[in-house]
């Protein structure tokens, strides 16, 4: 007597996370306000929904999320599900970006005072697209790695094209940018210089501390104790601690004042940011050097190498990937921490954030916030690529 096997239910093996995100994407397109119309840059906005302002865009975005949800439920091969989800993760945010430009131009018209900002529905669509891309990329295991990078840059590339073509000019944050263009580029350059300078100083000092900590136990205890304490101090408090001694030094030594070193401005900002950058670099340097087998050092010494030659020819090349991983962490942190330096007159993109908070102008806040996020992501990607490039192939493949 044969055993009767029943077919699995239709929903068996459903990709629940992708299905949930697809439902969120549909709700974002239909039930949440996609844009807000502001009579002026500081006035409260009137919510407008995507379906009422651009029914075609709403239908396209909803259809895309329906396809992603259907692929997550219907019994398909995992690769087909993942490819469908990845396609939707690129097309849905791209459609939302294009719709934002069209809707803003339609609602604002020729009025130079009225502003149209993107709202909850737009941001939820972007977040849902990113989450779907992350889930899909883990299942597809795209090879080669360069193809994964290209796909991950698809939506930013669409954004860049829309920005360069002027299609997003009616959006409120772009109108704010048009007014503040010269100041924006100057503050962005200041932000990058402060963060980059802090990471450079932190790398030089942090690597030196890591090397010395391996040689002397007392230096290790003292250096990491101080750096750990510094990490626990809020940035504003650290700036405040630096104001009085720097102000006293600049008053006592006119040469320092002539160099621009004073209690406020870029000098305390650079010192504080450098201290924050030192800990991850010093810690990674010490850990990387400590992991090198003693037999390699012994072999180098047996070949007649001095301690300096061992460090430069054996230890640092082997430790470099982990050291640069610490620099990567410090660089991303520095981009974010530099925002606060605007409060002590050092400049940077934080100027727009704090001015926007003071004026209740959300567009100005976004004008400072979005570039900082983009700068941090770009820094992380570039440093990640550098770490991967210098990591030996066997270790790189083991990590993936």
C-alpha positions as CSV (number, residue, x, y, z in Angstrom):
1,X,0.0,0.0,0.0
2,X,1.6,3.2,-1.2
3,X,2.0,6.3,1.0
4,X,0.0,9.2,-0.3
5,X,2.0,12.4,-0.3
6,X,0.2,15.7,-0.3
7,X,1.6,18.6,-2.2
8,X,3.0,21.4,0.0
9,X,0.7,24.4,0.5
10,X,1.0,27.3,-1.9
11,X,2.7,29.5,0.7
12,X,5.3,26.9,1.6
13,X,8.9,28.2,1.4
14,X,7.7,31.8,1.1
15,X,10.4,34.5,1.5
16,X,8.8,36.2,4.5
17,X,11.2,39.1,4.7
18,X,10.9,40.0,1.1
19,X,7.1,39.6,1.2
20,X,7.0,41.9,4.3
21,X,9.1,44.6,2.6
22,X,6.9,44.3,-0.6
23,X,3.8,45.0,1.6
24,X,5.6,48.0,3.2
25,X,6.5,49.3,-0.3
26,X,2.9,49.1,-1.4
27,X,1.7,50.9,1.7
28,X,4.4,53.5,1.2
29,X,3.2,54.2,-2.3
30,X,-0.5,54.3,-1.5
31,X,-1.1,55.1,2.2
32,X,1.7,57.4,3.1
33,X,2.2,61.0,1.9
34,X,4.8,61.1,-0.9
35,X,5.3,64.9,-0.8
36,X,4.5,68.0,1.2
37,X,3.7,71.4,-0.2
38,X,5.1,74.3,1.9
39,X,3.9,77.9,1.3
40,X,7.4,78.9,2.3
41,X,10.7,77.3,3.4
42,X,9.7,77.3,7.1
43,X,5.9,76.8,6.9
44,X,4.2,73.5,7.7
45,X,3.5,71.4,4.6
46,X,0.3,70.0,3.2
47,X,0.6,66.3,2.6
48,X,0.1,65.0,-0.9
49,X,-0.2,61.3,-1.9
50,X,1.5,59.7,-4.9
51,X,-1.8,58.3,-6.3
52,X,-3.4,61.7,-6.4
53,X,-0.5,63.6,-7.8
54,X,1.0,61.0,-10.2
55,X,-1.2,58.0,-10.7
56,X,1.1,56.5,-13.4
57,X,4.1,56.5,-11.1
58,X,2.0,55.1,-8.2
59,X,0.8,52.3,-10.5
60,X,4.3,51.5,-11.6
61,X,5.8,51.4,-8.1
62,X,2.9,49.3,-6.8
63,X,3.2,46.9,-9.7
64,X,6.9,46.4,-9.0
65,X,6.3,45.6,-5.3
66,X,3.5,43.3,-6.3
67,X,5.9,41.4,-8.5
68,X,8.4,41.2,-5.7
69,X,5.8,39.9,-3.3
70,X,4.4,37.4,-5.8
71,X,7.9,36.0,-6.5
72,X,8.4,35.7,-2.7
73,X,5.2,33.6,-2.4
74,X,5.0,31.5,-5.6
75,X,7.1,28.3,-5.6
76,X,10.0,29.4,-7.8
77,X,13.7,28.6,-7.7
78,X,15.6,30.7,-5.2
79,X,17.6,32.4,-8.0
80,X,14.5,33.6,-9.8
81,X,13.1,35.0,-6.6
82,X,16.4,36.7,-5.8
83,X,16.7,38.2,-9.3
84,X,13.2,39.5,-9.3
85,X,13.7,41.1,-5.9
86,X,17.0,42.7,-7.0
87,X,15.4,44.1,-10.1
88,X,12.5,45.6,-8.0
89,X,15.0,47.0,-5.5
90,X,16.6,49.0,-8.3
91,X,13.5,50.0,-10.3
92,X,11.2,51.0,-7.5
93,X,13.6,53.6,-5.9
94,X,14.5,54.9,-9.4
95,X,10.8,55.4,-10.2
96,X,10.3,57.2,-6.9
97,X,13.2,59.5,-7.6
98,X,11.9,60.4,-11.1
99,X,8.4,60.9,-9.6
100,X,9.8,63.2,-6.9
101,X,11.1,65.6,-9.6
102,X,7.9,65.5,-11.7
103,X,5.6,66.0,-8.7
104,X,7.7,68.8,-7.3
105,X,7.7,70.7,-10.6
106,X,4.0,70.2,-11.0
107,X,3.0,71.3,-7.5
108,X,5.5,74.2,-7.1
109,X,5.1,75.5,-10.6
110,X,6.7,78.9,-11.1
111,X,6.3,80.0,-7.5
112,X,9.7,80.8,-6.2
113,X,8.6,80.9,-2.6
114,X,6.6,77.7,-2.3
115,X,8.6,74.5,-1.6
116,X,7.8,70.9,-2.3
117,X,9.6,68.4,-0.1
118,X,9.6,64.6,-0.3
119,X,7.8,62.9,2.6
120,X,7.4,59.6,4.4
121,X,6.2,57.6,1.4
122,X,9.3,58.5,-0.6
123,X,11.7,57.7,2.1
124,X,10.0,54.4,3.0
125,X,10.3,53.4,-0.7
126,X,14.0,54.1,-0.7
127,X,14.5,52.2,2.5
128,X,12.5,49.3,1.3
129,X,14.5,49.2,-1.9
130,X,17.8,49.1,0.0
131,X,16.6,46.4,2.3
132,X,15.4,44.3,-0.6
133,X,18.7,44.7,-2.4
134,X,20.6,43.6,0.7
135,X,18.4,40.5,1.0
136,X,18.6,39.6,-2.7
137,X,22.4,40.1,-3.0
138,X,23.0,37.7,-0.1
139,X,21.0,35.0,-1.9
140,X,22.4,35.5,-5.4
141,X,26.1,35.6,-4.4
142,X,27.0,37.7,-7.3
143,X,30.4,37.0,-8.9
144,X,32.7,38.7,-9.8
145,X,32.6,41.2,-6.9
146,X,32.8,44.1,-9.3
147,X,29.4,43.2,-10.7
148,X,27.9,43.4,-7.2
149,X,29.5,46.9,-6.8
150,X,28.0,48.0,-10.1
151,X,24.5,46.8,-9.2
152,X,24.8,48.5,-5.7
153,X,25.6,51.8,-7.5
154,X,22.6,51.6,-9.9
155,X,20.3,53.8,-7.8
156,X,23.0,56.3,-7.0
157,X,23.8,56.4,-10.7
158,X,20.1,57.2,-11.5
159,X,20.2,59.9,-8.8
160,X,23.3,61.4,-10.3
161,X,21.7,61.4,-13.8
162,X,18.6,63.1,-12.5
163,X,20.6,65.7,-10.6
164,X,22.8,66.5,-13.6
165,X,19.9,66.7,-15.9
166,X,18.0,69.2,-13.6
167,X,15.0,66.8,-13.3
168,X,15.2,67.2,-9.4
169,X,15.7,70.9,-9.4
170,X,12.1,71.6,-8.3
171,X,12.6,69.5,-5.1
172,X,12.9,71.8,-2.1
173,X,16.3,70.7,-1.0
174,X,17.7,71.4,-4.5
175,X,16.1,74.9,-4.4
176,X,17.9,75.4,-1.1
177,X,21.1,74.2,-2.7
178,X,20.7,76.6,-5.6
179,X,20.6,79.5,-3.1
180,X,23.5,78.2,-1.0
181,X,25.6,76.7,-3.8
182,X,28.9,78.6,-3.2
183,X,28.7,78.3,0.6
184,X,27.8,74.6,0.2
185,X,30.9,73.7,-1.8
186,X,33.1,75.7,0.5
187,X,31.7,74.0,3.6
188,X,31.9,70.6,2.0
189,X,35.6,71.2,1.2
190,X,36.1,72.3,4.8
191,X,34.3,69.2,6.1
192,X,36.4,66.8,3.9
193,X,39.6,68.6,4.9
194,X,38.9,68.4,8.6
195,X,37.9,64.8,8.5
196,X,40.8,63.8,6.2
197,X,43.3,65.8,8.2
198,X,42.1,64.2,11.5
199,X,42.4,60.7,10.0
200,X,45.9,61.4,8.7
201,X,47.1,62.7,12.0
202,X,45.3,59.9,13.8
203,X,46.8,57.3,11.6
204,X,50.4,58.5,12.1
205,X,50.0,58.7,15.9
206,X,47.8,55.6,16.2
207,X,50.2,53.4,14.3
208,X,53.1,54.7,16.4
209,X,51.1,54.0,19.6
210,X,50.2,50.5,18.4
211,X,53.9,49.7,17.6
212,X,55.1,51.1,20.9
213,X,52.4,49.3,22.8
214,X,53.6,46.0,21.5
215,X,57.1,46.8,22.6
216,X,56.4,48.2,26.1
217,X,53.6,46.9,28.4
218,X,53.5,50.2,30.3
219,X,52.9,52.2,27.1
220,X,50.1,49.8,26.2
221,X,48.3,50.3,29.5
222,X,48.8,54.1,29.6
223,X,48.0,54.8,25.9
224,X,44.9,52.6,25.6
225,X,43.6,53.9,29.0
226,X,43.8,57.5,27.8
227,X,42.4,56.8,24.4
228,X,39.5,54.8,25.9
229,X,38.7,57.7,28.2
230,X,38.8,60.1,25.3
231,X,36.3,57.9,23.4
232,X,33.8,58.2,26.3
233,X,33.9,62.0,26.4
234,X,31.2,63.6,24.2
235,X,32.6,65.6,21.4
236,X,31.2,69.0,22.6
237,X,32.7,68.4,26.1
238,X,36.1,67.6,24.5
239,X,35.9,70.8,22.5
240,X,35.1,72.7,25.7
241,X,38.1,71.1,27.4
242,X,40.4,72.3,24.6
243,X,39.1,75.9,24.4
244,X,40.8,77.2,27.5
245,X,44.3,75.8,27.0
246,X,44.4,76.7,23.3
247,X,43.1,80.2,24.0
248,X,45.8,80.6,26.7
249,X,48.5,79.3,24.3
250,X,47.4,81.6,21.5
251,X,47.4,84.6,23.9
252,X,50.8,83.7,25.3
253,X,52.5,83.0,21.9
254,X,51.4,85.4,19.1
255,X,53.0,83.0,16.5
256,X,50.4,80.4,17.3
257,X,47.7,83.0,16.9
258,X,49.2,84.0,13.5
259,X,49.0,80.3,12.4
260,X,45.2,80.3,13.2
261,X,45.5,78.4,16.5
262,X,43.0,79.6,19.0
263,X,40.4,78.5,21.5
264,X,37.7,78.1,18.8
265,X,37.9,77.3,15.1
266,X,39.7,74.5,13.3
267,X,42.5,73.9,15.8
268,X,40.5,72.4,18.6
269,X,38.3,70.6,16.1
270,X,41.3,69.0,14.4
271,X,42.8,68.0,17.7
272,X,39.6,66.4,19.1
273,X,38.9,64.6,15.8
274,X,42.4,63.2,15.7
275,X,42.1,61.9,19.2
276,X,38.8,60.1,18.3
277,X,40.5,58.6,15.2
278,X,43.5,57.3,17.1
279,X,41.8,54.5,19.1
280,X,40.5,52.2,16.3
281,X,43.8,52.6,14.4
282,X,46.0,52.0,17.5
283,X,43.9,49.1,18.6
284,X,44.0,47.4,15.1
285,X,47.7,48.1,14.8
286,X,48.5,46.4,18.1
287,X,46.2,43.5,17.4
288,X,47.6,42.9,13.9
289,X,51.2,43.0,15.1
290,X,50.5,40.8,18.1
291,X,49.0,38.1,15.8
292,X,52.2,37.7,13.7
293,X,53.8,34.4,14.6
294,X,57.0,34.7,16.6
295,X,58.7,32.3,14.1
296,X,58.5,34.9,11.4
297,X,60.2,37.5,13.6
298,X,62.8,34.9,14.6
299,X,63.5,34.0,11.0
300,X,63.9,37.7,10.1
301,X,66.3,38.2,13.0
302,X,68.2,35.1,12.0
303,X,68.7,36.7,8.5
304,X,70.4,39.7,10.2
305,X,67.4,42.1,10.1
306,X,67.4,44.9,12.6
307,X,64.2,45.7,14.6
308,X,63.4,48.5,12.1
309,X,63.9,46.3,9.1
310,X,61.7,43.6,10.7
311,X,59.0,46.2,11.3
312,X,59.1,47.7,7.7
313,X,59.7,44.4,5.8
314,X,57.9,41.8,7.8
315,X,55.5,43.1,10.4
316,X,53.9,46.1,8.7
317,X,53.2,44.3,5.3
318,X,51.5,41.4,7.2
319,X,49.6,43.7,9.5
320,X,48.6,46.3,6.9
321,X,45.1,44.9,6.0
322,X,44.0,45.0,9.6
323,X,45.6,48.4,10.2
324,X,43.8,49.8,7.2
325,X,40.5,48.3,8.5
326,X,41.1,50.5,11.6
327,X,41.7,53.5,9.4
328,X,38.5,52.7,7.6
329,X,36.5,52.7,10.8
330,X,38.2,56.0,11.9
331,X,37.5,57.7,8.6
332,X,33.8,56.9,8.7
333,X,33.6,58.1,12.3
334,X,35.5,61.3,11.4
335,X,33.0,62.2,8.7
336,X,30.2,62.0,11.2
337,X,32.0,63.6,14.1
338,X,33.0,66.6,11.9
339,X,29.4,67.7,11.9
340,X,29.7,68.9,15.5
341,X,32.7,71.1,14.8
342,X,30.4,73.7,13.3
343,X,29.4,74.6,16.8
344,X,32.8,75.9,17.6
345,X,33.3,77.9,14.4
346,X,35.3,75.3,12.5
347,X,32.8,75.1,9.6
348,X,31.8,72.0,7.7
349,X,28.4,70.7,6.6
350,X,27.2,70.8,10.1
351,X,26.7,74.6,9.5
352,X,23.6,73.8,7.5
353,X,22.3,71.3,10.0
354,X,22.5,73.6,12.9
355,X,21.2,76.6,11.0
356,X,18.3,74.6,9.8
357,X,17.5,73.5,13.3
358,X,17.6,77.1,14.5
359,X,15.4,78.3,11.7
360,X,13.1,75.2,11.7
361,X,14.0,74.8,8.0
362,X,14.0,71.1,7.2
363,X,15.4,71.7,3.7
364,X,18.6,73.2,5.1
365,X,18.9,70.3,7.5
366,X,18.7,67.9,4.6
367,X,21.2,70.0,2.7
368,X,23.8,69.2,5.4
369,X,22.7,65.7,6.4
370,X,22.4,64.0,3.0
371,X,25.9,64.9,1.8
372,X,27.4,63.8,5.1
373,X,25.7,60.4,4.7
374,X,26.9,60.2,1.1
375,X,30.4,61.1,2.1
376,X,30.5,58.5,4.9
377,X,29.2,55.8,2.5
378,X,31.7,56.7,-0.2
379,X,34.5,56.8,2.3
380,X,33.5,53.3,3.6
381,X,33.3,51.9,0.0
382,X,36.7,53.4,-1.0
383,X,38.5,52.2,2.1
384,X,36.8,48.8,1.9
385,X,38.0,48.4,-1.7
386,X,41.6,49.4,-0.6
387,X,41.5,46.9,2.2
388,X,40.3,44.2,-0.1
389,X,42.9,45.1,-2.7
390,X,45.9,44.7,-0.4
391,X,44.6,41.6,1.4
392,X,46.2,38.4,0.1
393,X,43.9,36.4,-2.1
394,X,43.6,33.3,0.2
395,X,42.6,35.5,3.1
396,X,40.2,37.5,0.9
397,X,38.5,34.4,-0.3
398,X,38.3,33.0,3.2
399,X,36.6,36.2,4.4
400,X,33.9,36.0,1.7
